[in-house]
Amino acid sequence: MAVESGPRAVKAADTTGVRGRGPRPGKNPGRLRRALSTHWYAWAMVAPVVVVIGVIVGYPLARGVFLSTTNANEANVERTIGVNHIPATYESVGLDNYKAILDDGVFWDRLTWTVIWTVSCVALSFAIGLVLANMLNRRLKGRSFYRMALILPWAVPAFVSVFTWRLLFNEKNGVLNKVLEGGGIDAVPWLNDPTWAKFSVIAVNVWLGVPFMLVAMLGGLQSIPGELYEAAEMDGASAWQRFRHVTLPGLRSVATTVILISAIWTFNMFPVIFLLTRGGPGDATEILVTYAYRLSFVVSPRDFAGSAAWGVLILLLLSLFAVVYRRALRKQGEVW
């Protein structure tokens, strides 16, 4: 039998090789099936969490977005009174709720105070937590006791701490005013004056937020190699220079993460505002999330659609902040 050679043989071989390759990996219909068969245990472990998150987070979020495009309120939603079932009569209004909120000066007033409240609390918590972490990272007598005492506010439920502070801030019988009275100073209207009320809620939230910052910063400090400090000290660097050029760069990845988390928590810190001042006096300490709660549960008739629209706007603002913050970190080389 003659063996074919030359260009025709090469072409035939190439054609055979191409035909024998099969589908490309990116277009393989069995790729997902192989992944499921290979990692079935991991998928089985993750599936319940995905289902729970979908039920607890996904459905309420979708429902809230839907209600924000309607005129739903206490008078036209579906409800049952005794044996009588009243169907829902609310209608879709598109983006009218969002337009009404953005055209109202109340939203911008609440947003301004919410931003001031968030920045103040996060900045003070971070600064105090960093200072305390530096102090507790050194060898000193009773360090374990100090660590436990400073972390204690984090272990106490927030509502218990807030009620305790409310008693301390009582204008007539509070401990703080009793101490001031003993020094010949007039009582301070901690929760009854707009300026002092803002100072009070910030102070309480900082007190609650410092332990989180302390734990995070302390862990970051202990991950910095001691050789860097020794080398900087041998080069003649002062304490401030070591802090600036060794400590801060070593804490950058931890700090950026905890600042983002703390900002999101503080932006939505409902318990401190509501339990301490209920947004008062007047509406001086009202933030976005407490106002959304007020629309849905306090005013009459309860405005479910308006409250949902406020909630969606809060979600959009936080998402925008997270995206901008992450892009800023990418430009600085801190990708996470």
C-alpha positions as CSV (number, residue, x, y, z in Angstrom):
1,M,0.0,0.0,0.0
2,A,1.4,3.4,-1.0
3,V,1.8,5.9,1.8
4,E,0.7,9.4,0.9
5,S,3.2,12.1,1.5
6,G,3.7,15.8,0.8
7,P,1.3,18.7,1.4
8,R,-1.8,16.5,1.1
9,A,-0.6,14.2,3.9
10,V,0.1,17.2,6.1
11,K,-3.3,18.7,5.4
12,A,-5.1,15.4,6.1
13,A,-3.2,15.0,9.4
14,D,-4.1,18.6,10.5
15,T,-7.8,18.0,9.6
16,T,-7.8,14.7,11.6
17,G,-6.2,16.5,14.6
18,V,-8.8,19.3,14.5
19,R,-11.7,16.9,14.2
20,G,-10.4,14.8,17.1
21,R,-10.1,17.7,19.6
22,G,-13.8,17.9,20.4
23,P,-15.6,21.0,21.8
24,R,-13.5,23.9,23.2
25,P,-13.2,24.0,27.0
26,G,-15.1,27.3,27.2
27,K,-18.1,25.8,25.2
28,N,-18.1,22.4,26.8
29,P,-21.7,21.6,27.9
30,G,-20.5,19.0,30.4
31,R,-18.1,21.4,32.2
32,L,-20.7,22.4,34.8
33,R,-21.7,18.7,35.3
34,R,-18.1,17.7,35.9
35,A,-17.7,20.6,38.4
36,L,-20.8,19.4,40.3
37,S,-19.6,15.8,40.3
38,T,-16.1,16.8,41.4
39,H,-17.1,19.4,44.1
40,W,-20.5,18.0,45.0
41,Y,-19.7,18.1,48.8
42,A,-18.8,21.8,48.7
43,W,-21.9,22.6,46.7
44,A,-24.0,20.6,49.2
45,M,-22.5,22.6,52.1
46,V,-23.1,26.0,50.4
47,A,-26.6,25.3,49.2
48,P,-28.4,25.6,52.5
49,V,-26.7,29.0,53.2
50,V,-27.7,30.2,49.7
51,V,-31.3,29.2,50.3
52,V,-31.4,30.8,53.7
53,I,-29.8,34.1,52.4
54,G,-32.3,34.1,49.5
55,V,-35.2,33.7,51.8
56,I,-34.1,36.1,54.5
57,V,-32.4,38.8,52.3
58,G,-33.4,38.2,48.7
59,Y,-37.2,38.0,49.1
60,P,-37.6,41.1,51.4
61,L,-35.2,43.1,49.2
62,A,-37.2,42.2,46.0
63,R,-40.5,42.9,47.9
64,G,-39.2,46.3,49.1
65,V,-38.1,47.3,45.6
66,F,-41.5,46.4,44.3
67,L,-43.4,48.3,47.0
68,S,-41.2,51.4,46.4
69,T,-42.8,51.6,42.9
70,T,-46.4,51.6,44.3
71,N,-48.5,53.8,46.5
72,A,-49.0,51.1,49.2
73,N,-49.9,52.3,52.6
74,E,-51.8,51.1,55.7
75,A,-55.2,51.8,54.1
76,N,-54.8,49.9,50.7
77,V,-52.7,46.8,51.4
78,E,-54.1,43.3,51.7
79,R,-55.3,42.6,55.3
80,T,-57.6,40.4,57.3
81,I,-60.0,41.9,59.9
82,G,-61.8,39.2,61.8
83,V,-63.3,36.9,59.2
84,N,-63.2,39.5,56.5
85,H,-60.4,39.5,54.0
86,I,-59.7,42.8,52.3
87,P,-57.7,42.6,49.0
88,A,-55.0,45.0,48.2
89,T,-55.9,48.1,46.1
90,Y,-52.6,49.9,45.8
91,E,-51.3,50.7,42.3
92,S,-48.0,51.1,40.5
93,V,-46.7,54.7,40.4
94,G,-43.4,54.0,38.8
95,L,-40.6,56.2,40.1
96,D,-42.8,58.9,41.6
97,N,-41.8,58.0,45.2
98,Y,-38.2,58.5,44.4
99,K,-38.8,61.8,42.7
100,A,-40.9,63.0,45.6
101,I,-38.1,62.1,48.1
102,L,-35.3,63.7,46.1
103,D,-37.4,66.9,45.6
104,D,-38.0,67.1,49.3
105,G,-35.5,69.0,51.5
106,V,-36.1,66.5,54.3
107,F,-34.1,63.8,52.5
108,W,-31.1,66.1,52.0
109,D,-31.2,67.3,55.6
110,R,-31.3,63.7,56.9
111,L,-28.5,62.7,54.5
112,T,-26.3,65.6,55.6
113,W,-26.6,64.7,59.3
114,T,-26.2,61.0,58.5
115,V,-22.9,61.6,56.7
116,I,-21.7,63.9,59.5
117,W,-22.7,61.3,62.1
118,T,-21.0,58.4,60.1
119,V,-17.7,60.3,59.5
120,S,-17.5,61.5,63.0
121,C,-18.1,58.1,64.6
122,V,-15.8,56.2,62.3
123,A,-13.0,58.7,62.5
124,L,-13.1,58.9,66.3
125,S,-13.5,55.1,66.8
126,F,-10.6,54.4,64.5
127,A,-8.3,57.0,66.1
128,I,-9.1,55.9,69.6
129,G,-8.9,52.2,68.7
130,L,-5.5,52.7,67.0
131,V,-4.1,54.5,70.0
132,L,-5.3,51.9,72.5
133,A,-4.1,49.1,70.3
134,N,-0.6,50.6,70.2
135,M,-0.6,50.9,73.9
136,L,-1.8,47.3,74.5
137,N,0.6,45.9,71.9
138,R,3.5,46.7,74.3
139,R,4.5,44.7,77.4
140,L,2.9,46.3,80.4
141,K,1.6,45.0,83.7
142,G,-2.0,43.9,83.7
143,R,-2.2,44.0,79.9
144,S,-4.7,41.1,79.8
145,F,-7.0,42.8,82.2
146,Y,-6.9,46.1,80.2
147,R,-7.7,44.2,77.0
148,M,-10.7,42.4,78.6
149,A,-12.0,45.7,80.1
150,L,-11.7,47.6,76.8
151,I,-13.4,44.8,74.8
152,L,-16.3,44.5,77.3
153,P,-18.5,47.1,75.6
154,W,-18.5,44.9,72.5
155,A,-19.7,41.9,74.4
156,V,-22.7,43.7,76.0
157,P,-25.8,43.9,73.7
158,A,-26.2,47.3,72.1
159,F,-29.6,48.0,73.5
160,V,-28.4,47.3,77.1
161,S,-25.5,49.7,76.6
162,V,-27.8,52.4,75.1
163,F,-30.3,52.2,78.0
164,T,-27.5,52.5,80.5
165,W,-26.2,55.6,78.7
166,R,-29.7,57.0,78.7
167,L,-29.8,56.8,82.4
168,L,-26.4,58.4,82.7
169,F,-27.6,61.3,80.4
170,N,-30.8,61.9,82.4
171,E,-31.0,65.7,82.9
172,K,-32.4,65.6,86.5
173,N,-31.1,62.3,88.0
174,G,-28.3,61.2,85.7
175,V,-24.9,60.4,87.1
176,L,-23.1,62.8,84.7
177,N,-25.1,65.8,85.8
178,K,-24.8,64.8,89.5
179,V,-21.0,64.9,89.0
180,L,-21.2,68.3,87.3
181,E,-23.5,69.5,90.1
182,G,-20.9,68.5,92.7
183,G,-18.4,70.7,90.9
184,G,-20.7,73.7,90.8
185,I,-21.6,73.3,87.1
186,D,-25.2,73.6,85.9
187,A,-26.9,70.5,84.6
188,V,-26.4,69.8,80.9
189,P,-29.5,69.0,78.7
190,W,-27.7,66.0,77.1
191,L,-30.8,64.7,75.3
192,N,-33.0,67.7,75.2
193,D,-30.8,70.2,73.3
194,P,-30.2,69.5,69.6
195,T,-26.4,70.2,69.8
196,W,-25.9,68.2,73.0
197,A,-28.1,65.4,71.7
198,K,-25.9,65.1,68.6
199,F,-22.8,65.0,70.8
200,S,-24.4,62.4,73.0
201,V,-25.3,59.9,70.3
202,I,-21.9,60.3,68.7
203,A,-20.2,59.6,72.1
204,V,-22.3,56.5,72.7
205,N,-21.7,55.1,69.2
206,V,-17.9,55.7,69.5
207,W,-18.0,53.9,72.9
208,L,-19.6,51.0,71.2
209,G,-17.3,51.0,68.1
210,V,-13.9,51.4,69.8
211,P,-13.7,47.7,70.9
212,F,-14.1,46.5,67.3
213,M,-11.4,48.9,66.0
214,L,-9.2,47.9,69.0
215,V,-9.4,44.2,68.2
216,A,-8.8,44.7,64.5
217,M,-5.9,47.0,64.9
218,L,-4.3,44.9,67.6
219,G,-4.4,41.9,65.3
220,G,-2.9,44.0,62.5
221,L,-0.1,45.2,64.8
222,Q,0.8,41.7,65.9
223,S,1.1,40.7,62.2
224,I,3.8,43.3,61.5
225,P,7.3,41.6,61.7
226,G,9.3,42.9,64.6
227,E,12.4,43.0,62.4
228,L,11.1,46.1,60.6
229,Y,11.0,48.1,63.8
230,E,14.5,46.9,64.8
231,A,15.8,47.9,61.4
232,A,14.1,51.3,61.5
233,E,15.5,51.9,65.1
234,M,19.0,51.0,64.0
235,D,18.7,53.5,61.1
236,G,17.9,56.2,63.7
237,A,14.2,56.5,63.1
238,S,12.2,58.2,65.8
239,A,9.1,56.8,67.4
240,W,6.9,58.9,65.1
241,Q,8.9,57.9,62.0
242,R,8.6,54.2,62.9
243,F,4.8,54.7,63.4
244,R,4.5,56.6,60.1
245,H,6.7,54.4,57.9
246,V,6.3,51.0,59.5
247,T,3.1,50.8,61.5
248,L,0.7,52.6,59.2
249,P,1.7,50.8,56.0
250,G,1.5,47.5,57.9
251,L,-2.0,48.3,59.0
252,R,-3.3,49.6,55.7
253,S,-5.0,46.4,54.5
254,V,-6.7,45.9,57.9
255,A,-7.6,49.5,58.3
256,T,-9.2,49.9,54.9
257,T,-11.4,46.9,55.5
258,V,-12.6,47.8,59.1
259,I,-13.2,51.4,58.0
260,L,-15.6,50.2,55.2
261,I,-17.4,47.8,57.5
262,S,-17.7,50.4,60.3
263,A,-19.0,53.0,57.9
264,I,-21.7,50.7,56.7
265,W,-22.7,49.7,60.2
266,T,-22.7,53.3,61.5
267,F,-24.7,54.6,58.5
268,N,-27.5,52.2,59.5
269,M,-27.0,52.3,63.3
270,F,-30.6,52.3,64.2
271,P,-30.5,51.2,67.9
272,V,-28.3,54.0,69.2
273,I,-30.4,56.8,67.6
274,F,-33.8,55.3,68.2
275,L,-33.3,54.1,71.7
276,L,-31.3,57.1,72.9
277,T,-33.2,60.0,71.4
278,R,-35.8,58.6,69.0
279,G,-34.5,61.1,66.5
280,G,-35.1,64.0,68.8
281,P,-35.2,66.5,70.2
282,G,-37.6,67.3,67.3
283,D,-35.8,65.7,64.4
284,A,-32.2,66.9,65.3
285,T,-30.7,63.4,65.4
286,E,-32.9,61.7,62.8
287,I,-30.8,59.7,60.3
288,L,-32.0,58.1,57.1
289,V,-32.8,54.7,58.5
290,T,-34.7,56.0,61.5
291,Y,-36.8,58.2,59.3
292,A,-37.6,55.2,57.0
293,Y,-38.7,53.3,60.1
294,R,-40.9,56.3,61.2
295,L,-42.7,56.3,57.9
296,S,-43.5,52.6,58.1
297,F,-44.3,52.2,61.8
298,V,-45.0,55.5,63.4
299,V,-46.9,57.9,61.2
300,S,-50.6,57.3,60.4
301,P,-51.5,56.0,57.9
302,R,-48.2,54.1,57.7
303,D,-46.5,54.8,54.4
304,F,-45.1,51.4,53.3
305,A,-44.2,52.6,49.8
306,G,-42.4,55.7,50.9
307,S,-40.5,53.7,53.6
308,A,-39.4,51.1,51.0
309,A,-38.2,53.9,48.7
310,W,-36.1,55.4,51.4
311,G,-34.7,51.9,52.1
312,V,-33.8,51.4,48.5
313,L,-32.1,54.8,48.3
314,I,-30.0,53.9,51.5
315,L,-29.0,50.6,49.8
316,L,-27.9,52.5,46.6
317,L,-26.0,55.1,48.6
318,L,-24.0,52.4,50.5
319,S,-23.4,50.4,47.3
320,L,-22.1,53.5,45.6
321,F,-19.8,54.3,48.6
322,A,-18.5,50.7,48.6
323,V,-17.7,50.8,44.8
324,V,-16.0,54.2,45.0
325,Y,-14.1,53.2,48.1
326,R,-12.9,49.9,46.4
327,R,-11.8,51.8,43.3
328,A,-9.8,54.2,45.4
329,L,-8.1,51.3,47.1
330,R,-7.3,49.8,43.7
331,K,-5.5,53.0,42.6
332,Q,-3.4,52.8,45.8
333,G,-2.6,49.2,45.2
334,E,-4.8,47.8,47.9
335,V,-6.9,45.3,46.0
336,W,-9.2,43.1,48.1
